[in-house]
Amino acid sequence: MAGSSVTWHIFKSRDHMVAAMKAAITEQLLQGLLKNGRASWAVSGGSTPAPLFEAMSDVAINWAQVQVALVDERWVAPDHPRSNEAFMKKALAKGHAAKARFVGMKTPHDNPFNAVEAVNDRYSAIVQPFDSVLLGMGPDGHTASFFPHAEGLEAALDPAGNHTCVPLRAIQSDVTGAETDRMSLSAPAIMAAKHVMLMITGEAKKQVLEAALDPSSDLPVGRLARIAPFDIYWAP
């Protein structure tokens, strides 16, 4: 399957998908380490990538020179049960990957709009462009924290934007939960990455993504695909 700005990788099982993604990400990180002595990987939260993180934690590379940062974050404390930072560290900070430098987004500021400069300062210390970026997608067609009709969405998707990280405020829904304030990588930061993959599972999300990729769709994941091509990894 193909789209104008995406490449589909279809697998019969999630185990096969994880194995292929593990190999592709490892290759990108190794290239960064060989070329620059350092590498960077931006990751998403949620249950879907958990098996991939388990697999990556056992990869024997020089993790001490790898920075693992977040694609996006709910504006909650790092010990909050829905914190992506907490999930990232729990899933990845073990095995060989325990030596990586993990970079979160949350600051003490009361909301992400007030924190944007501080978060961008923090991310300026990360090797960029990212060697690899891992995206997910929700059933509402959001990716990163690009939620439909969110406050800050147009700025986040502006290809000419000059911030690595951008604040958003989503419209509360079953997908967002109560945590509508978010920080996210911007579309330009994702566009600049050397390698971008979107990981989804199940027929329902596949149908949402296919609809989003129609040129007439305004779903955020489709809008991003039109300016920041990525590889789609899908399994039932």
SVG drawing of the C-alpha trace seen along z (x, -y; Angstrom):
<svg xmlns="http://www.w3.org/2000/svg" viewBox="-15 -32 47 45">
<polyline fill="none" stroke="black" stroke-width="0.4" points="0.0,0.0 1.2,-3.5 0.2,-7.1 1.7,-10.3 3.8,-10.9 3.9,-7.7 5.2,-4.1 3.2,-1.3 4.9,1.7 2.3,4.4 2.9,7.3 1.0,10.5 1.7,10.2 2.8,7.6 5.9,9.6 7.1,9.4 6.3,5.7 8.3,5.1 11.3,7.0 11.3,4.9 11.0,1.7 13.7,2.7 16.1,3.3 15.2,0.0 15.6,-2.1 18.8,-0.4 20.3,-1.1 19.4,-4.8 20.9,-5.1 24.1,-3.3 24.4,-5.7 24.1,-8.7 26.7,-7.2 29.1,-6.4 28.8,-9.8 28.5,-12.1 29.5,-10.1 25.9,-10.7 22.4,-9.9 18.9,-11.0 15.6,-9.2 12.2,-10.8 9.5,-8.4 5.8,-8.4 3.8,-7.1 0.8,-4.8 0.4,-1.0 1.2,-0.3 4.9,-0.9 5.5,1.0 6.7,4.2 9.0,2.2 10.6,0.5 11.0,3.9 12.8,5.1 15.0,2.0 16.1,2.1 18.2,5.2 19.9,3.8 23.7,3.7 24.7,0.2 26.5,-2.6 23.3,-3.9 25.4,-6.2 25.7,-8.4 22.0,-8.2 19.5,-10.8 15.9,-9.5 13.4,-12.3 9.6,-12.6 7.5,-13.4 4.9,-14.8 3.7,-15.0 0.6,-15.6 1.2,-18.6 1.3,-16.4 3.9,-15.7 6.5,-13.0 5.1,-10.7 1.5,-11.0 0.1,-7.7 -0.5,-9.1 2.9,-10.8 4.7,-9.8 8.0,-10.5 7.2,-7.9 6.1,-5.4 9.2,-6.0 11.6,-5.5 9.7,-2.4 9.7,-0.8 13.2,-1.7 15.4,-2.5 16.6,1.1 18.9,3.6 21.4,2.0 19.2,-1.1 19.3,-2.0 22.5,-4.0 20.7,-6.3 20.1,-9.9 16.3,-10.4 14.9,-13.9 11.4,-14.8 9.3,-17.8 7.5,-18.7 8.7,-21.8 7.4,-23.4 5.4,-25.9 1.7,-25.9 0.8,-25.3 2.7,-24.5 2.2,-27.9 4.2,-29.5 6.8,-26.7 7.5,-26.7 10.8,-28.7 12.1,-26.5 11.3,-23.3 12.9,-24.5 16.0,-25.4 16.1,-21.9 15.6,-20.3 18.3,-22.5 20.8,-20.3 19.6,-17.2 21.3,-16.1 19.2,-17.4 17.8,-16.6 16.6,-13.5 18.1,-10.3 14.7,-8.6 11.2,-9.7 8.5,-7.3 4.9,-8.5 1.6,-6.9 -2.0,-7.7 -5.2,-7.9 -8.7,-6.9 -9.5,-10.6 -6.7,-11.0 -4.3,-12.8 -0.6,-12.1 2.0,-13.6 -0.3,-16.1 -1.8,-17.4 -5.4,-17.0 -8.3,-18.0 -9.2,-21.7 -6.8,-22.1 -5.6,-25.5 -2.2,-25.9 -2.7,-23.3 -2.1,-25.6 1.1,-26.9 2.2,-23.3 1.7,-22.3 3.2,-25.4 6.1,-24.2 7.7,-27.5 7.6,-27.4 10.9,-28.0 10.3,-26.1 11.3,-22.5 8.5,-22.1 5.1,-23.8 2.3,-24.0 -1.3,-22.9 -4.6,-22.7 -6.9,-20.0 -10.7,-19.9 -11.5,-17.4 -12.7,-14.0 -12.6,-10.4 -9.2,-10.3 -7.6,-13.2 -9.0,-12.4 -8.8,-15.3 -5.2,-16.2 -5.9,-18.6 -2.8,-20.7 0.1,-19.3 3.6,-19.9 4.7,-18.4 7.4,-18.3 6.5,-20.7 5.9,-19.6 9.2,-21.2 11.1,-19.2 9.5,-16.1 10.0,-17.1 13.7,-17.6 14.2,-14.1 16.3,-11.6 13.8,-8.8 10.1,-9.0 7.9,-6.0 4.2,-5.7 3.3,-2.6 -0.4,-1.5 -2.2,1.8 -5.7,3.0 -8.1,2.6 -10.0,-0.3 -6.9,-2.5 -5.9,-1.4 -9.2,-2.7 -8.8,-6.0 -5.3,-6.5 -6.4,-5.6 -9.2,-8.2 -6.8,-10.8 -4.4,-10.3 -7.1,-11.3 -6.2,-14.8 -9.6,-16.2 -9.1,-15.1 -8.3,-17.7 -7.4,-15.1 -4.0,-16.1 -2.1,-12.9 -3.0,-13.3 -2.0,-17.0 1.3,-16.0 1.9,-13.3 1.5,-15.9 4.4,-18.0 6.5,-15.4 6.5,-12.0 6.8,-8.9 6.9,-5.1 3.8,-3.4 4.2,-0.1 0.9,1.7 -0.1,5.1 -3.5,6.6"/>
</svg>
